[in-house]
Amino acid sequence: MEQVTIKVEGMSCMHCVNSIEGALKERNLKGSVDLQAGTVTVQYAADKTSLAQIKEIIEEQGYDVVA
């Protein structure tokens, strides 16, 4: 299992947390949003999901991936 922490802009409330974490969970990924830090930490299997796919999932929810 790999783990990555991604800087994300535009998150400010529990709706943001639920939106991102729910979208990741739908794709069998475990994600954790830290509103204060402005980050999303995701655990994933590198052979099944790429970092680009994870960023795309977050961006599809309307947030900006910074790094």
Rosetta constraint file for C-alpha pairs under 8 A:
AtomPair CA 1 CA 43 HARMONIC 6.51 0.50
AtomPair CA 1 CA 44 HARMONIC 5.63 0.50
AtomPair CA 1 CA 45 HARMONIC 4.98 0.50
AtomPair CA 1 CA 46 HARMONIC 7.12 0.50
AtomPair CA 2 CA 43 HARMONIC 5.65 0.50
AtomPair CA 2 CA 44 HARMONIC 5.33 0.50
AtomPair CA 2 CA 45 HARMONIC 5.94 0.50
AtomPair CA 2 CA 46 HARMONIC 6.42 0.50
AtomPair CA 3 CA 41 HARMONIC 6.97 0.50
AtomPair CA 3 CA 42 HARMONIC 5.60 0.50
AtomPair CA 3 CA 43 HARMONIC 4.43 0.50
AtomPair CA 3 CA 44 HARMONIC 6.33 0.50
AtomPair CA 4 CA 41 HARMONIC 5.60 0.50
AtomPair CA 4 CA 42 HARMONIC 5.46 0.50
AtomPair CA 4 CA 43 HARMONIC 6.68 0.50
AtomPair CA 5 CA 39 HARMONIC 6.39 0.50
AtomPair CA 5 CA 40 HARMONIC 5.57 0.50
AtomPair CA 5 CA 41 HARMONIC 4.17 0.50
AtomPair CA 5 CA 42 HARMONIC 6.42 0.50
AtomPair CA 6 CA 39 HARMONIC 5.41 0.50
AtomPair CA 6 CA 40 HARMONIC 5.22 0.50
AtomPair CA 6 CA 41 HARMONIC 6.25 0.50
AtomPair CA 6 CA 65 HARMONIC 7.08 0.50
AtomPair CA 6 CA 66 HARMONIC 7.44 0.50
AtomPair CA 6 CA 67 HARMONIC 5.88 0.50
AtomPair CA 7 CA 38 HARMONIC 5.94 0.50
AtomPair CA 7 CA 39 HARMONIC 4.51 0.50
AtomPair CA 7 CA 40 HARMONIC 6.58 0.50
AtomPair CA 7 CA 65 HARMONIC 6.05 0.50
AtomPair CA 7 CA 66 HARMONIC 5.29 0.50
AtomPair CA 7 CA 67 HARMONIC 5.41 0.50
AtomPair CA 8 CA 38 HARMONIC 5.57 0.50
AtomPair CA 8 CA 39 HARMONIC 5.42 0.50
AtomPair CA 8 CA 40 HARMONIC 6.87 0.50
AtomPair CA 8 CA 63 HARMONIC 6.67 0.50
AtomPair CA 8 CA 64 HARMONIC 5.56 0.50
AtomPair CA 8 CA 65 HARMONIC 4.55 0.50
AtomPair CA 8 CA 66 HARMONIC 5.56 0.50
AtomPair CA 8 CA 67 HARMONIC 7.55 0.50
AtomPair CA 9 CA 38 HARMONIC 6.39 0.50
AtomPair CA 9 CA 63 HARMONIC 6.10 0.50
AtomPair CA 9 CA 64 HARMONIC 5.09 0.50
AtomPair CA 9 CA 65 HARMONIC 6.43 0.50
AtomPair CA 9 CA 66 HARMONIC 6.85 0.50
AtomPair CA 10 CA 63 HARMONIC 5.51 0.50
AtomPair CA 10 CA 64 HARMONIC 6.57 0.50
AtomPair CA 11 CA 16 HARMONIC 5.46 0.50
AtomPair CA 11 CA 17 HARMONIC 7.49 0.50
AtomPair CA 11 CA 35 HARMONIC 6.38 0.50
AtomPair CA 11 CA 38 HARMONIC 6.81 0.50
AtomPair CA 11 CA 63 HARMONIC 7.05 0.50
AtomPair CA 12 CA 16 HARMONIC 6.45 0.50
AtomPair CA 12 CA 35 HARMONIC 6.24 0.50
AtomPair CA 13 CA 17 HARMONIC 6.66 0.50
AtomPair CA 13 CA 35 HARMONIC 7.33 0.50
AtomPair CA 14 CA 18 HARMONIC 6.08 0.50
AtomPair CA 15 CA 19 HARMONIC 5.94 0.50
AtomPair CA 16 CA 20 HARMONIC 6.22 0.50
AtomPair CA 17 CA 21 HARMONIC 5.93 0.50
AtomPair CA 17 CA 32 HARMONIC 7.95 0.50
AtomPair CA 17 CA 33 HARMONIC 5.74 0.50
AtomPair CA 17 CA 35 HARMONIC 7.71 0.50
AtomPair CA 18 CA 22 HARMONIC 5.55 0.50
AtomPair CA 19 CA 23 HARMONIC 6.13 0.50
AtomPair CA 19 CA 61 HARMONIC 6.71 0.50
AtomPair CA 20 CA 24 HARMONIC 6.26 0.50
AtomPair CA 20 CA 31 HARMONIC 7.78 0.50
AtomPair CA 20 CA 33 HARMONIC 7.60 0.50
AtomPair CA 20 CA 57 HARMONIC 7.97 0.50
AtomPair CA 20 CA 58 HARMONIC 6.08 0.50
AtomPair CA 20 CA 61 HARMONIC 6.59 0.50
AtomPair CA 21 CA 25 HARMONIC 6.09 0.50
AtomPair CA 21 CA 30 HARMONIC 7.46 0.50
AtomPair CA 21 CA 31 HARMONIC 5.39 0.50
AtomPair CA 21 CA 32 HARMONIC 6.39 0.50
AtomPair CA 21 CA 33 HARMONIC 7.06 0.50
AtomPair CA 22 CA 26 HARMONIC 6.20 0.50
AtomPair CA 23 CA 27 HARMONIC 6.88 0.50
AtomPair CA 23 CA 57 HARMONIC 6.82 0.50
AtomPair CA 23 CA 58 HARMONIC 7.67 0.50
AtomPair CA 23 CA 61 HARMONIC 7.72 0.50
AtomPair CA 24 CA 28 HARMONIC 6.55 0.50
AtomPair CA 24 CA 29 HARMONIC 5.04 0.50
AtomPair CA 24 CA 30 HARMONIC 6.47 0.50
AtomPair CA 24 CA 31 HARMONIC 6.22 0.50
AtomPair CA 24 CA 54 HARMONIC 7.79 0.50
AtomPair CA 24 CA 57 HARMONIC 6.94 0.50
AtomPair CA 24 CA 58 HARMONIC 7.93 0.50
AtomPair CA 25 CA 29 HARMONIC 5.01 0.50
AtomPair CA 25 CA 30 HARMONIC 5.99 0.50
AtomPair CA 25 CA 31 HARMONIC 7.29 0.50
AtomPair CA 29 CA 42 HARMONIC 6.96 0.50
AtomPair CA 29 CA 43 HARMONIC 6.40 0.50
AtomPair CA 29 CA 44 HARMONIC 5.90 0.50
AtomPair CA 30 CA 42 HARMONIC 5.66 0.50
AtomPair CA 30 CA 43 HARMONIC 5.36 0.50
AtomPair CA 30 CA 44 HARMONIC 7.08 0.50
AtomPair CA 31 CA 40 HARMONIC 6.61 0.50
AtomPair CA 31 CA 41 HARMONIC 5.56 0.50
AtomPair CA 31 CA 42 HARMONIC 4.31 0.50
AtomPair CA 31 CA 43 HARMONIC 6.47 0.50
AtomPair CA 32 CA 40 HARMONIC 5.57 0.50
AtomPair CA 32 CA 41 HARMONIC 5.17 0.50
AtomPair CA 32 CA 42 HARMONIC 6.45 0.50
AtomPair CA 33 CA 38 HARMONIC 7.66 0.50
AtomPair CA 33 CA 39 HARMONIC 5.98 0.50
AtomPair CA 33 CA 40 HARMONIC 4.47 0.50
AtomPair CA 33 CA 41 HARMONIC 6.48 0.50
AtomPair CA 34 CA 38 HARMONIC 5.80 0.50
AtomPair CA 34 CA 39 HARMONIC 5.30 0.50
AtomPair CA 34 CA 40 HARMONIC 6.20 0.50
AtomPair CA 35 CA 39 HARMONIC 6.73 0.50
AtomPair CA 44 CA 48 HARMONIC 7.83 0.50
AtomPair CA 44 CA 49 HARMONIC 6.61 0.50
AtomPair CA 45 CA 49 HARMONIC 6.02 0.50
AtomPair CA 46 CA 50 HARMONIC 5.89 0.50
AtomPair CA 46 CA 51 HARMONIC 7.99 0.50
AtomPair CA 49 CA 53 HARMONIC 6.44 0.50
AtomPair CA 49 CA 54 HARMONIC 7.32 0.50
AtomPair CA 50 CA 54 HARMONIC 6.53 0.50
AtomPair CA 51 CA 55 HARMONIC 6.29 0.50
AtomPair CA 52 CA 56 HARMONIC 6.17 0.50
AtomPair CA 53 CA 57 HARMONIC 6.25 0.50
AtomPair CA 54 CA 58 HARMONIC 6.50 0.50
AtomPair CA 55 CA 59 HARMONIC 6.16 0.50
AtomPair CA 55 CA 65 HARMONIC 6.49 0.50
AtomPair CA 56 CA 60 HARMONIC 5.99 0.50
AtomPair CA 57 CA 61 HARMONIC 6.81 0.50
AtomPair CA 58 CA 62 HARMONIC 7.15 0.50
AtomPair CA 58 CA 63 HARMONIC 6.21 0.50
AtomPair CA 58 CA 64 HARMONIC 7.70 0.50
AtomPair CA 58 CA 65 HARMONIC 7.31 0.50
AtomPair CA 59 CA 63 HARMONIC 4.93 0.50
AtomPair CA 59 CA 64 HARMONIC 5.83 0.50
AtomPair CA 59 CA 65 HARMONIC 6.62 0.50
